[in-house]
Amino acid sequence: MELFKIKDLAFNSEEFLDNIEEFEDLIPIIKDLQENLTYEEINCVGDNDCCSKTDKNYIVEIEGYLDDEDEFYTKEELIQSGANIEGARLDPFIIRVYKCVECGKWIIDILE
């Protein structure tokens, strides 16, 4: 089942490598932003654990912030609203999605 699509890359629930329930609050965020997102191809340090055939991944990064109520805002949303990012009580929160170029398995990684 397709959860979201970024450009020509589809992200299906059955190809997720981890427990997707742990990330179910992030899927709607990614889905809402999918039309404005892009990806790039990167090389990792070693072969991917999913298939051990390549070290190449597609990566999508969503740079954002969490407020005191754990509401997620992208950097662009805050800039457009005129919010003072420096003076606000916001914590950096970056969502990264990696997808294996070879087998299509994918994961979500969070930087806080």
N, C-alpha and C positions, 0 to 999 in steps of 0.2 A: 504494500500500500504506500503510495507516494505521500510524503509528509509535506515537502516543499521542493521548490525548484529554483536554482540560481543559474541564470542564463540557460545553458544547455545541459546542466547537471541536475539529475533528479536524485533526491534523497528519500529512499524507501525505508520503512520501519524494519523490514526483515533483513536489511543489510547493515543495521546498526550493530556495532561490536560490543556494546555494554548493555546495562540494564536501562532501557529507554525511559522507564518510569522515574528514574532519578533526575531526568532532564525534561520532564513533561511540562514544566513551567516555562522553559526556554523555547520550546517548539513554536508556540504562538508568536513569540517575539520575532523569531527568524522568519516565520511565515508572513507576518505583517510587513517585514522589511525586504522580502525576497526580490521584489522587482527592482530595487535600487542597489542590490548587492552585486559584487563581482568576486571573482576568484583569481588566484594565480597558482602556478605550479612551482613547487619547491622540492628540494632534495633534503631528506632527513639524514641524520648521522649514520644510521644503519638501515638494514632492510626492514620493511614494515612487518610487524608481528602477524598481521592478518593472513598473508600469503607467502612471505619471505621471498618474493620474486622481484621486488623493486624497492628503491628508497624514495620514489617519487610520490608526492601527494598533491592534491589540490587543497588550497587553504582559503577559507573565508574568515575575515575578521570583522567583528562588530564592536566598535569602541563605544562604550557607554558608561553610565554612572547609576548608582543606586542612591535613593534618598533615604531618609529616616524610616519610611514605611516600606522599604524594599521595592519601591516602584522603579522600573528601569527607564532610563532616558538615554537616547543616543546623544552624542556630542552635537550633532547637527540640530537636533530638536532644541537643545538648550541654547545654542547660539541663535537660532531663529526666534526663540521666545524672548531673547534679550536677557536671559539669566546670567548672573555673574558667577561663572564656574569657580573662580578663585575664592569668592566669599561665601559660596553656598556650602551647606553641609552635605556634601556628596562624596561617595566612595567610588573610585574607579572600578569598573566591572567590564571586562573584555570577554566576549564570547568568540571562541575560535572553533571552526568546524574543519576537520581534516577528512579527506576522502582519498583512498588509495587509487592511483592511476591504473593499476593493473587489475585488481579484482572488484573495485567499487565499494568495498566495505568502508564505513565511516564512523567517526567518533566526534564528540563535543568536548572541548576543553575550556575551562574557565580560568581567567586570571583576575584575581581580586587585589 
